[in-house]
Amino acid sequence: MKWIIFIYKVPPQPTKYRAYLWRELKKFGSIYLQDGVCLLPDSDDVHLFVGALGEKVREFGGQESTFLSNTFSTDKDQEMIDQFNSARTEEYNELIPGIKRLQGYFEEEEAWEFDDEQIQRVREEFQKTIRQFQIIEARDYFEAEAGRKVRLLLDQCRKQLLRF
């Protein structure tokens, strides 16, 4: 398997530069091997992202290097994949309480007991959860099992919502 290693160093001040880079790398689903050293699976989208982020690092007065690498063993590949899946699993699991809350609405009341405002609120909450799921799913490079579980829960909610 091929991996992209992105190494960066920016000046310590202002701290907003490091925060910006951290947020962008997190948004794209990278894992940190150590400070300023990130790993992503090789793909065209990742190449474009890392190229643009490298330009930002230079704009911030920093330095960056990007490498394409193979691991030495399939065991190491699996270790890296497990780290990515673990990170995505945490994110997916954060959605579950909200999904359970939505399911609770359906269990507490029958469809005919909801007024229009309540139905709208439930639909908005469901749509917000779907958007959050899609954001996580976009960076779920290795299809973590938790993603499939959350998708099933969301499908159940969607079916329940259709009753309204």
N, C-alpha and C positions, 0 to 999 in steps of 0.2 A: 504494500500500500504506500502511496505517496502522501507526504505531509508538507504543509507550508509552515515554516518557522519564521515568525516576524519578531525581530529584535529592535527595540527602540530605547532611546535615552533622550529626555528633554530636560531643559533647565529646571531646577527645583522651584523657581518662582516665575511666574505666578502658578499656583497649584491648579488653577482651572485647566491648564494644558493636560496635566496628568489625568485629571478627572474626566476630561473630554475623551481622551484616548481609552481610558478604562471603560467608560460607558459605551463607546462605539464598538470596542472589541467584545464586550459582554453582549451587546445587541446582536452581534453577528455570530455569537456562540463559541467564541474561542476559549481555550483553557490556558491558564498561566502555568508555565513550567517553573518559572521563578520570576522575580521582578523584572519587568521589561522584556520578557521572553514568552511569546505566545505561540500556540500551536493550533492549526486549523487543517481540516482535510483538504486535499488538492481538488480544486474545481475552478471553472472559468469565473464564476461569481466571486469566489474568494480571491482570485488573482486581481480582479477589478477593484474589489474592496481594499485589499492590502496596498495596491498601487496608489489609490486615492488617499489612504491613511498615511502612507509614506510621505506624500506631498505635504500633508498637514503637519507631520512631525518636522519636516524641514522648514515649513513656514513658522513653526514655533521656536526655531533656532536649535532644533535637536538633530540627532542622527538616527538613521534606521538602516537595517539590513534585512533582506528577505532571502530565504533559502528554500529550495525544494529538496526534500530529503526522503529517503526510505529508512525504515527501521531495520535492524539487523535480524529480527526474528518475527515470526507470526505471533509469538507470545507477547512481544512488546507492542505490536499492533493492537492486539486484543486489550492490553492494559490501557492503551490510549483510548480506544473505542469505549471501554468501560468507564473511563473518566468523563468522556462526553455524555454517555448515557446517564451517568449518575447526576451530572449537572442538569440535564433536561428532566430527569425524574423529579428532582427537587422542585423545578419550576412547574411541572405538570401537577404535582401534589399540592402546590399552593392554590390551584384552581378548585380542588375537590370540595373544600368547605362551602364555597359559593354555589357550586353545583348541588350539593346536598341541601343547601338553603332553598334553592329553586324547587327541588323535588319536594321539600317540606311544604311549600305553598300548595302544591297539587294534592298532597295527602291531607292537609288540614281542611281544605275547602273544596267543594265541588265546583265545577266550571260555572254553573248557573248562579253561584253565590258571589262571584267577583263582579265589581262594577267596572266600567270602562277605564277609569283611572288606574285601578289596581292591575288590570290586564296589561295596560300600557307599561306600567312600572316593571312588571315581571318580564315582558318582552324586551324592554330596554336592558334590564339586567342580564337576560339571556344573550342578547346581541353583544354586550360588553364582554361577557365571558367567552363567546365565540371568537371575538377579535383577539383577546389575550391568548386563547388557544392557538390561533393561526400564527401569531407572532412567534410563539414557542416552537410550533411545528415547522416553521420556516428555517429554524436553526437546528432542528433535530436531524442531524446528518445521518444518524445510524438507526433511526426509528426505534427509540426506547419503548420498551413494553408499556410503560406508564402512559405513553401517548395513546396507545390503542385502548387502554382502559378508560381514559378520560373521553376519548371519542365516543365510546359506547354509552357512557353516562350522558354526554351531550345529545346523542341521538335519542336516548330515552326522554330527555327533557323536551326535545323538539317534538316528539310524538305527543307528549302530554300537552304541550302548548297548542298543537293543532286542534285539540278538542275545544278550544275557546273560540 
